[in-house]
Amino acid sequence: MSYTTINKSSSFMNPKLYTGNGSTNAITGVGFQPSLVWLKERSDSGAPILFDAVRGATKFVRSSDSAAEVTAADTLTAFNSDGFTLGADAGDYSANQNSKTYASWNWKANGQGSSNTDGSINSTVSVNTTSGFSIVKYTGNATVSTIGHGLGVAPKMIITKNLSRSDAWPVDCRQGNSGAGGIMYLNETGTLGAYGDSSPYPTTAPTNLVYSVGTAGNTNYSGSNLIAYCFAEITGHSKFGQYTGNGNANGTFVYTGFKPAFVMVKKSDTATNNWVMIDNKRNPFNVAGNYLLANDSGAEGVGLDFDLLSNGFKLKSNSGGTNTNGTKYIYMAFGQTLVGTNNIPNNAR
């Protein structure tokens, strides 16, 4: 049984569903003031878009493509104490179309952040060390460099986007290939690539203070503004790992130590496939089959069945996107606490 210093995981990461109204729309019930809001239209096609408090409201990037940052005054207009406010998005950016349904995934860091000089590149870092999440903004220099992340422990996953120009989203997956790790791209479907000085991330592993970037433009283009989302593993709250599919409806069980609230899965070692996102708000009861894709603008799909259990998740379909026999997948999961510092277990459901 896992123990954690977090008694209520939903105070740090929480999915929230809402319906657009085409006007000012205050989304409440998140449970905290989010520093990162990742949202996606469900009922129709629309790009998944990310807002964060370090860059500020109205500025977003799309995880389904390589486009540079967009500023649009009628999208997310404020980060509030219990959620966020949306403007009168007429449909151009798929944040608040009237009568359309949406999912949002929200993480708590520390607002606009502050200066960090731990690395050879100075950064602005908004960090929550309790939940193992930080947002890092910096300016590239096209030289192999280190960047402070503020977490106090080494991150297990880093997702970076060049804000200034069109560039792919490199993801440092230290849990891939049975711990050897590798690089994938959030807006693409490919498998793990190799580390290297001329790649987005060098072979040097992150430390408790810094992570390294190579000379590739998508993490370190000279003069570009870049944003990185860094995730560390916190017992009983977040888990980053790898599993191997078995290709049948009585699929692989993945132990996390908590009941997942959000899971993202990506095939990592063979044929290409999508980044699949499941959560407990769109799927409040098992089997959880409603999914969205981080790298695709399509509407919500069904049929990629997960059992979200008290201590992990179990694959219940033979889909190539989640459970091909003998194929490796990487995942990130955030959840409900099983046992906290008060030593009170969360009942299995």
KOLNUPA-750040 format. One record per residue: residue in one letter; x, y, z of N, C-alpha, C in turn. Coordinates in steps of 0.001 Angstrom, whole numbers, padded with zeros to 6 digits, always signed. Layout:
<recs>
aXYZXYZXYZ
...
</recs>
This chain:
<recs>
m+000851-001187+000000+000000+000000+000000+000889+001241+000000
s+000570+002197-000873+001410+003388-001011+000997+004475-000023
y+001992+005143+000546+001749+006276+001413+002263+007531+000731
t+001618+008644+001040+001954+009877+000349+001791+011059+001284
t+002493+012121+001014+002323+013355+001766+001128+014155+001270
i+000477+013693+000229-000680+014391-000344-001952+013671+000080
n-002770+014335+000881-004009+013722+001337-005137+013869+000335
k-005023+014818-000583-006083+015052-001559-005437+015428-002884
s-005259+014443-003748-004571+014689-005019-005296+015712-005876
s-006624+015754-005769-007395+016686-006599-007156+018138-006218
s-006387+018390-005144-005986+019756-004805-004803+020225-005638
f-004241+019319-006460-003052+019648-007236-003203+019335-008723
m-003977+018311-009051-004288+017990-010441-005736+017521-010484
n-006535+018121-011363-007947+017770-011384-008528+017980-012783
p-009124+016951-013380-009879+017149-014617-011183+017897-014311
k-011636+018696-015246-012885+019438-015096-013587+019509-016451
l-014849+019100-016498-015656+019190-017710-016462+020480-017699
y-016727+021009-018891-017587+022189-018974-018248+022245-020342
t-019247+023112-020448-019944+023353-021712-019727+024798-022122
g-019346+025013-023374-019124+026364-023861-020414+027157-023984
n-020282+028484-023903-021465+029339-024064-021276+030469-025067
g-020106+030559-025676-019864+031597-026674-019821+032993-026105
s-019728+033116-024775-019703+034401-024096-018731+034282-022929
t-018732+035251-022015-017903+035115-020827-018343+033887-020041
n-017389+033042-019672-017731+031745-019095-016754+031446-017962
a-017229+031568-016713-016393+031276-015551-016506+029798-015209
i-015418+029071-015342-015389+027641-015051-014904+027467-013615
t-015773+026966-012746-015442+026775-011344-015495+025290-010996
g-015032+024963-009789-015050+023582-009339-013758+022841-009587
v-012722+023542-010045-011414+022893-010220-010829+022524-008858
g-011068+023376-007851-010585+023094-006508-009324+023842-006128
f-008748+024577-007056-007546+025370-006806-007375+026333-007975
q-006421+027246-007831-006094+028133-008942-005080+027434-009836
p-005474+027053-011047-004541+026307-011901-003444+027204-012459
s-002273+026606-012604-001170+027275-013300-001010+026745-014721
l-001551+025556-014981-001590+024989-016326-002997+024480-016585
v-003576+024923-017690-004875+024439-018152-004690+023887-019560
w-004959+022606-019709-004891+021920-021006-006322+021520-021324
l-006897+022045-022392-008303+021785-022668-008500+021285-024090
k-009613+020561-024277-009898+019944-025570-011405+019839-025765
e-011868+020252-026941-013277+020078-027285-013590+018595-027428
r-014747+018180-026921-015152+016778-026955-016168+016485-028052
s-017172+017331-028169-018323+017037-029020-018082+017309-030494
d-016972+017948-030815-016637+018251-032199-015117+018346-032287
s-014615+018496-033494-013175+018621-033657-012697+019997-033190
g-011505+020035-032655-010894+021260-032172-009562+020925-031532
a-008543+021699-031802-007199+021388-031318-007141+021420-029802
p-006403+020499-029172-006110+020605-027734-005149+021763-027496
i-005482+022635-026545-004691+023850-026353-004280+023998-024892
l-003091+024596-024692-002504+024728-023361-002259+026193-023036
f-002736+026589-021854-002502+027905-021282-001738+027716-019980
d-000846+028639-019655-000204+028567-018347+000022+029964-017788
a+000151+030031-016460+000231+031303-015766+001573+031988-015934
v+002617+031249-016308+003918+031868-016526+003878+032737-017776
r+003301+032208-018851+003157+033008-020073+002034+034027-019935
g+001022+033716-019141-000098+034617-018904-001328+034243-019700
a-002462+034706-019246-003736+034432-019901-003723+034930-021335
t-004575+034336-022142-004802+034617-023576-003715+034070-024485
k-002663+033469-023926-001572+032941-024746-001623+031414-024706
f-001647+030786-025860-001747+029329-025871-000925+028723-026991
v-000663+027432-026821-000044+026598-027852-000899+025352-028014
r-000830+024740-029199-001658+023569-029515-000789+022320-029517
s-001180+021322-028724-000369+020110-028645-000508+019218-029866
s-001457+019504-030738-001657+018682-031932-000883+019180-033146
d-000180+020301-033034+000616+020779-034164+001852+021509-033659
s+002666+021948-034588+003961+022547-034245+003929+024071-034238
a+002766+024683-034396+002666+026132-034541+003215+026868-033330
a+003695+028084-033570+004176+028941-032492+003018+029397-031616
e+003352+030039-030509+002356+030543-029570+001399+031517-030257
v+000131+031440-029862-000914+032338-030348-001428+033165-029184
t-001691+034436-029434-002353+035292-028449-003725+035655-028981
a-004772+035360-028194-006149+035634-028616-006942+036084-027405
a-007431+037299-027430-008060+037915-026263-009357+037248-025845
d-009976+036460-026718-011284+035877-026394-011190+034408-025990
t-010006+033961-025573-009850+032564-025146-009851+032510-023613
l-008840+031924-022995-008761+031928-021539-008271+033296-021087
t-009103+033976-020293-008806+035363-019925-008290+035537-018511
a-008458+034509-017647-007991+034641-016270-007861+033265-015620
f-006867+033150-014735-006731+032001-013838-007311+032427-012492
n-008355+031736-012029-009075+032144-010835-008827+031182-009673
s-009299+031554-008482-009020+030781-007274-009623+029382-007318
d-010656+029165-008121-011297+027855-008206-011482+027407-009661
g-010664+027944-010554-010798+027565-011956-010251+028620-012895
f-010989+028926-013935-010519+029873-014945-011715+030473-015665
t-011473+031599-016338-012519+032289-017084-012181+032285-018561
l-013182+032014-019387-013044+032010-020833-013780+033204-021430
g-013225+033738-022535-013871+034817-023246-014833+034299-024302
a-015321+035195-025109-016362+034875-026092-015762+034265-027354
d-015054+033178-027204-014452+032486-028345-015539+032061-029323
a-015464+032590-030533-016495+032306-031534-016258+031000-032266
g-015234+030275-031883-014971+028998-032524-013631+028919-033204
d-012933+030054-033287-011659+030074-033988-010612+029198-033297
y-010708+029095-031976-009667+028397-031223-010215+027251-030369
s-011490+026938-030498-012098+025762-029845-011898+025754-028342
a-012199+026872-027682-012125+026936-026235-013484+027116-025578
n-014435+027734-026278-015693+028110-025617-016838+028287-026609
q-016934+027392-027584-018027+027498-028540-019360+027189-027867
n-020374+027926-028229-021683+027770-027608-022205+026344-027764
s-022598+025741-026642-023223+024418-026524-022263+023251-026777
k-021011+023510-027092-020045+022434-027281-019524+021960-025923
t-019208+020674-025826-018679+020133-024569-017159+020048-024617
y-016529+020209-023449-015075+020275-023342-014589+019491-022125
a-013352+019040-022214-012620+018526-021059-011437+019450-020803
s-011144+019698-019543-009921+020425-019187-009181+019623-018137
w-007849+019676-018213-006980+019021-017243-006121+020107-016620
n-006157+020193-015302-005626+021345-014582-004570+020931-013570
w-003449+021654-013583-002358+021401-012644-002052+022673-011857
k-001708+022487-010593-001343+023598-009733+000175+023702-009619
a+000737+024841-009977+002151+025131-009725+002199+026306-008752
n+002715+027448-009171+002800+028600-008262+002687+029901-009040
g+001628+030008-009837+001354+031256-010532+002414+031628-011553
q+002763+032905-011575+003660+033436-012604+005099+032971-012434
g+005463+032480-011260+006806+031957-011050+007811+033028-010671
s+009071+032594-010556+010150+033494-010164+011453+033052-010820
s+012472+033863-010692+013746+033604-011350+014447+032388-010751
n+015063+031596-011621+015855+030439-011205+017191+030509-011929
t+018291+030455-011158+019635+030576-011737+020461+029306-011532
d+019798+028177-011310+020522+026930-011075+021246+026416-012320
g+020726+026720-013502+021317+026217-014733+022204+027226-015425
s+022840+026784-016512+023655+027712-017303+022788+028671-018100
i+021513+028326-018297+020510+029254-018826+019604+029642-017675
n+019446+030920-017403+018510+031367-016381+017081+031101-016843
s+016210+030776-015903+014828+030456-016242+013873+031144-015281
t+012619+031200-015684+011524+031580-014792+010757+030313-014478
v+010583+030010-013192+010017+028732-012787+008831+028943-011853
s+007732+028326-012198+006564+028222-011326+006494+026775-010878
v+006628+026515-009571+006822+025145-009119+005945+024814-007920
n+005491+023577-007879+004861+023018-006693+005641+021759-006339
t+006520+021869-005344+007360+020727-004999+006563+019615-004326
t+005446+019946-003695+004618+018934-003050+004075+017943-004066
s+003605+018463-005194+002982+017606-006207+003915+017254-007357
g+005151+017781-007351+006128+017413-008361+005850+017958-009741
f+005478+019232-009825+005158+019839-011120+005753+021235-011190
s+006410+021539-012319+006891+022903-012533+006732+023313-013991
i+006587+024618-014161+006537+025248-015482+007798+026088-015610
v+008540+025889-016689+009842+026528-016861+009846+027308-018167
k+010143+028589-018088+010258+029421-019297+011702+029919-019397
y+012261+029894-020619+013649+030308-020804+013860+030743-022250
t+015031+031297-022507+015409+031730-023853+016567+030865-024334
g+016435+030291-025520+017441+029387-026048+018737+030077-026421
n+019835+029267-026454+021136+029819-026850+021872+028932-027859
a+021230+027831-028304+021797+026922-029308+023098+026252-028868
t+023345+026190-027564+024507+025509-027000+024024+024497-025969
v+024655+023331-025924+024276+022352-024900+024321+023024-023527
s+023194+022992-022816+023055+023812-021606+022222+023094-020560
t+022254+023625-019339+021395+023143-018268+020390+024225-017885
i+019236+023771-017371+018148+024686-017014+017587+024252-015665
g+017422+025195-014750+016834+024901-013457+015349+024628-013562
h+014878+023571-012867+013453+023215-012914+012732+023416-011593
g+013457+023576-010488+012854+023933-009218+012207+022819-008429
l+012201+021590-008926+011441+020517-008300+012099+019951-007045
g+013415+020042-006947+014116+019462-005819+014395+017977-005963
v+013792+017336-006966+014067+015944-007349+014107+015904-008875
a+014702+014883-009432+014820+014801-010888+013466+014523-011524
p+013086+015262-012563+011834+014982-013262+011895+013675-014045
k+010728+013016-014182+010608+011795-014963+010126+012071-016394
m+009459+013205-016593+008988+013560-017929+009069+015070-018091
i+009562+015510-019257+009666+016930-019589+009076+017131-020977
i+008134+018060-021085+007479+018367-022358+007812+019815-022702
t+008419+020057-023859+008907+021390-024226+008258+021874-025518
k+008029+023192-025600+007527+023807-026839+008254+025119-027091
n+008765+025283-028313+009305+026563-028759+008125+027487-029031
l+008061+028598-028311+006940+029529-028432+007093+030480-029608
s+008328+030671-030045+008625+031732-031009+008512+031300-032458
r+008526+029986-032707+008492+029533-034088+007847+028155-034175
s+007575+027716-035371+006970+026408-035597+007999+025317-035359
d+007761+024481-034346+008664+023396-033975+007870+022325-033246
a+008273+021086-033398+007613+019978-032720+007790+020067-031211
w+007000+019236-030491+006976+019195-029027+007827+018019-028525
p+009107+018155-028250+009894+017018-027759+009563+016671-026314
v+009393+015381-026066+009086+014869-024727+010239+013984-024283
d+010843+014314-023158+011898+013496-022566+011220+012433-021704
c+011252+011195-022174+010575+010073-021515+011629+009203-020833
r+012040+009543-019649+013094+008782-018963+012637+007379-018584
q+011313+007121-018593+010809+005803-018230+010721+004854-019414
g+011016+005308-020622+010859+004473-021808+011967+003457-021988
n+011711+002438-022844+012714+001417-023161+013329+000793-021914
s+012451+000377-021002+012874-000307-019772+013881+000508-018963
g+013655+001816-018928+014477+002684-018111+015575+003405-018863
a+015884+002964-020092+016922+003641-020868+016446+004998-021364
g+015129+005129-021534+014548+006405-021919+014718+006724-023391
g+014193+007873-023774+014257+008332-025145+013358+009530-025354
i+013288+009983-026597+012565+011202-026952+011427+010866-027899
m+010238+011350-027588+009110+011314-028515+008575+012732-028677
y+007572+012896-029517+007042+014215-029819+005545+014219-029590
l+005097+015160-028758+003707+015192-028324+002735+015409-029472
n+003133+016114-030504+002242+016389-031635+002382+015358-032752
e+003161+014288-032509+003407+013295-033551+003107+011891-033029
t+003235+010893-033910+002877+009518-033571+004069+008572-033531
g+005283+009072-033679+006460+008223-033812+006897+007558-032521
t+007898+006691-032660+008423+005938-031532+009588+006676-030872
l+010177+006066-029846+011265+006700-029109+012486+006940-029985
g+013043+008152-029886+014295+008483-030544+015411+008596-029536
a+016641+008747-030032+017819+008712-029171+018161+010093-028612
y+018777+010094-027438+019352+011302-026866+020644+011658-027599
g+021049+012928-027479+022314+013359-028068+022454+014863-027995
d+023674+015352-028092+023916+016788-027975+023209+017590-029060
s+023050+017013-030237+022376+017725-031324+020883+017437-031370
s+020392+016646-030421+018963+016356-030324+018339+017291-029294
p+017032+017187-029046+016423+018080-028054+016996+017922-026648
y+017278+016666-026252+017802+016402-024909+019059+015542-025028
p+020143+015880-024319+021351+015060-024332+021162+013786-023506
t+022179+012947-023500+022124+011711-022715+022179+011983-021214
t+022704+013122-020815+022819+013461-019398+021442+013494-018745
a+021266+012705-017706+019971+012635-017037+019724+013877-016188
p+018472+014263-016008+018163+015380-015100+018624+015083-013680
t+018929+016140-012947+019277+016039-011533+018174+016675-010694
n+018409+016770-009401+017426+017396-008526+017331+018900-008741
l+018290+019476-009477+018301+020922-009706+018043+021304-011156
v+018621+020558-012104+018607+020990-013495+018303+019818-014426
y+017906+020158-015657+017895+019202-016753+018670+019822-017906
s+019044+018999-018874+019886+019465-019971+019103+019546-021273
v+019480+020496-022115+018944+020597-023468+020107+020570-024448
g+019843+019979-025617+020841+019961-026672+020746+021192-027535
t+021246+021082-028754+021281+022251-029639+020100+022312-030603
a+019209+021305-030568+018062+021294-031473+017168+022507-031230
g+016598+023028-032315+015788+024237-032221+014536+024082-031391
n+014000+022852-031290+012743+022694-030567+012895+022710-029050
t+014133+022696-028541+014357+022961-027119+015343+024097-026863
n+016044+024587-027921+017135+025513-027609+017518+026394-028796
y+016565+026817-029593+016877+027707-030714+017330+029059-030167
s+018429+029570-030690+019004+030802-030165+018014+031962-030271
g+017746+032598-029135+016863+033756-029086+015387+033433-028978
s+015014+032168-029101+013607+031783-028991+013175+031709-027531
n+011925+032061-027291+011304+031797-026000+010745+030386-026010
l+011000+029644-024935+010547+028263-024839+009864+028020-023503
i+008933+027075-023492+008234+026689-022278+008398+025189-022083
a+008584+024760-020839+008710+023336-020530+007823+023008-019337
y+007172+021863-019399+006369+021338-018306+007094+020119-017747
c+007505+020202-016479+008352+019181-015861+007561+018445-014784
f+007651+017115-014804+006876+016287-013887+007804+015320-013157
a+007748+015352-011833+008450+014386-011002+007442+013390-010443
e+007935+012247-010038+007063+011214-009498+006892+011411-007991
i+005625+011454-007546+005297+011601-006137+004486+010389-005713
t+004993+009643-004739+004323+008428-004297+002869+008710-003920
g+001956+007916-004457+000541+008054-004149-000167+009154-004901
h+000546+009929-005733-000074+011035-006470+000189+010965-007964
s+001436+010699-008358+001762+010660-009788+002720+009513-010055
k+002603+008962-011251+003430+007819-011630+003749+007909-013116
f+005009+007624-013460+005481+007639-014839+006206+006331-015073
g+005794+005590-016071+006385+004280-016238+006157+003692-017604
q+006324+002390-017693+006219+001656-018940+005529+000324-018667
y+004710-000122-019610+004132-001451-019506+004187-002114-020874
t+003976-003420-020892+003961-004186-022126+002569-004750-022349
g+002005-004501-023515+000666-004985-023827+000631-006499-023994
n-000594-007068-023843-000744-008517-024052-001755-008860-025145
g-002390-007819-025747-003220-008041-026922-004558-008706-026678
n-005061-008713-025441-006389-009281-025232-007198-008445-024250
a-008492-008758-024148-009411-007958-023348-009208-008142-021854
n-008447-009125-021445-008019-009255-020049-006582-008761-019990
g-006434-007470-020180-005129-006903-020489-004214-006709-019304
t-003106-006099-019604-002074-005817-018619-002620-004932-017497
f-002253-005236-016261-002528-004367-015122-001291-003534-014839
v-001487-002230-014652-000390-001304-014369-000583-000751-012965
y+000340-001066-012076+000257-000601-010690+000758+000837-010584
t-000064+001702-009968+000342+003085-009729+000399+003426-008243
g-000362+002695-007421-000438+003006-006001-001544+003976-005659
f-002387+004307-006639-003536+005180-006407-004580+004907-007473
k-005784+005393-007241-006843+005308-008243-006651+006455-009230
p-006395+006172-010489-006088+007251-011430-007268+008180-011696
a-006947+009462-011769-007891+010469-012238-007614+010848-013690
f-006364+010651-014116-005949+011000-015480-004821+010065-015880
v-004912+009517-017086-003859+008662-017627-003611+009067-019077
m-002348+009227-019455-001973+009417-020859-001000+008310-021235
v-001270+007650-022364-000524+006473-022807-000039+006691-024227
k+001192+006216-024529+001736+006313-025886+002577+005082-026205
k+002288+004439-027331+003132+003339-027808+004536+003878-028059
s+005557+003111-027641+006895+003680-027663+007927+002918-028471
d+007686+001648-028837+008811+000892-029378+008632+000315-030775
t+007404+000342-031324+007234-000238-032662+006441+000706-033545
a+005361+000208-034109+004578+001018-035048+004053+002288-034371
t+003833+003302-035167+003400+004590-034643+001977+004525-034108
n+001678+005412-033153+000328+005529-032633+000188+006824-031858
n-001053+007102-031408-001394+008384-030801-001124+008427-029301
w-001177+009650-028765-001138+009901-027325-002574+009887-026818
v-002939+008843-026090-004315+008614-025648-004504+009176-024239
m-005595+009944-024044-005887+010546-022746-007239+010058-022221
i-007216+009521-021000-008390+009022-020292-008492+009768-018966
d-009715+010060-018503-009848+010649-017165-011120+010169-016484
n-011198+010413-015188-012305+009897-014392-013524+010794-014357
k-013472+011951-015011-014651+012812-015088-015503+012458-016309
r-014848+012208-017432-015602+011751-018604-016020+010298-018444
n-015308+009568-017601-015564+008152-017364-015693+007915-015859
p-016788+008348-015228-016889+008215-013770-017084+006781-013296
f-017458+005881-014223-017643+004477-013867-016874+003608-014859
n-016374+002481-014378-015682+001541-015252-016696+000797-016121
v-016383+000379-017370-015060+000534-017959-014948+001932-018574
a-013787+002581-018414-013562+003921-018954-013146+003801-020415
g-014036+004197-021314-013763+004015-022729-013672+005286-023543
n-014095+006427-022975-014049+007688-023714-012631+008244-023714
y-012120+008569-024887-010740+009041-024957-010624+010252-025871
l-009611+011055-025609-009190+012149-026477-007716+011945-026774
l-007229+012629-027814-005852+012465-028247-005098+013783-028112
a-003941+013736-027480-003136+014944-027305-002611+015477-028626
n-002439+014597-029618-001806+014967-030887-002793+015074-032033
d-004086+015159-031743-005089+015148-032806-006260+016046-032413
s-006868+016700-033388-007969+017628-033126-009340+016981-033220
g-009413+015680-033451-010690+015012-033622-011539+015024-032363
a-012851+014786-032558-013781+014720-031434-013486+013498-030573
e-014122+013440-029426-013938+012338-028489-014305+011003-029117
g-013471+009998-028847-013721+008650-029317-014120+007738-028179
v-014547+006524-028509-014933+005536-027509-014278+004200-027841
g-014157+003330-026826-013743+001966-027081-012341+001584-026654
l-011524+002545-026209-010198+002188-025683-010355+001946-024184
d-010801+000753-023833-011331+000501-022500-010232+000340-021448
f-010371+001114-020360-009511+001040-019184-010393+000751-017971
d-009923-000069-017069-010473-000135-015721-009604+000752-014838
l-010207+001812-014276-009487+002672-013340-009729+002115-011942
l-008741+001441-011401-008873+000675-010172-008282+001438-008987
s-008461+000894-007790-008030+001596-006582-006523+001771-006490
n-005757+000928-007213-004296+001002-007120-003606+000974-008484
g-004345+001299-009549-003741+001332-010874-004791+001282-011965
f-004382+000834-013152-005342+000705-014246-005065-000582-015016
k-006117-001097-015633-006039-002356-016363-006614-002152-017750
l-005879-002606-018771-006330-002492-020155-007374-003560-020442
k-008493-003154-021063-009604-004073-021294-009977-004186-022768
s-009077-003797-023650-009286-004000-025085-007950-004373-025710
n-007995-004815-026969-006753-005172-027662-006352-004108-028669
s-006739-002869-028418-006420-001767-029315-004916-001599-029481
g-004495-001325-030721-003083-001056-030979-002584+000172-030263
g-003489+001110-029945-003082+002332-029275-002753+002168-027813
t-003193+001029-027214-002986+000863-025781-002540-000533-025359
n-002703-001579-026226-002508-002937-025704-002136-003963-026779
t-001257-003629-027692-000760-004613-028649+000135-005628-027937
n-000016-006887-028288+000757-007940-027643+002257-007733-027841
g+003003-007712-026731+004452-007602-026777+004990-006211-027026
t+004119-005232-027156+004555-003870-027464+004664-003044-026190
k+005665-002173-026128+005879-001321-024966+005141+000006-025116
y+004656+000491-023996+003958+001772-023911+004513+002556-022734
i+004638+003867-022887+004953+004716-021754+003650+005368-021291
y+003610+005753-020013+002398+006382-019501+002753+007414-018445
m+001846+008359-018255+001856+009254-017106+000475+009163-016467
a+000433+009147-015130-000833+009003-014434-000848+009892-013196
f-002001+010492-012961-002242+011285-011754-003535+010782-011145
g-003630+010850-009796-004793+010192-009257-005310+010685-007947
q-006234+009874-007450-006788+010071-006132-005884+009371-005128
t-005703+009964-003969-004796+009419-002977-005346+008146-002366
l-004476+007150-002229-004861+005901-001571-004715+006026-000058
v-003553+006453+000403-003331+006691+001828-002481+007938+001975
g-002901+008864+002826-002163+010099+003021-001431+010136+004343
t-000973+011320+004731-000244+011460+005990-001142+011212+007185
n-002468+011312+006978-003377+010976+008062-003598+009468+008187
n-002948+008675+007274-003008+007219+007287-004421+006664+007147
i-005308+007438+006529-006660+006976+006276-006757+006491+004853
p-007041+005214+004625-007092+004719+003254-008304+005241+002512
n-008125+005408+001211-009230+005709+000316-009860+004382-000102
n-011128+004231+000115-011777+002954-000173-011743+002635-001643
a-011456+001384-001991-011479+000940-003385-012886+001032-003914
r-012966+001412-005217-014283+001507-005849-014231+000806-007190
</recs>
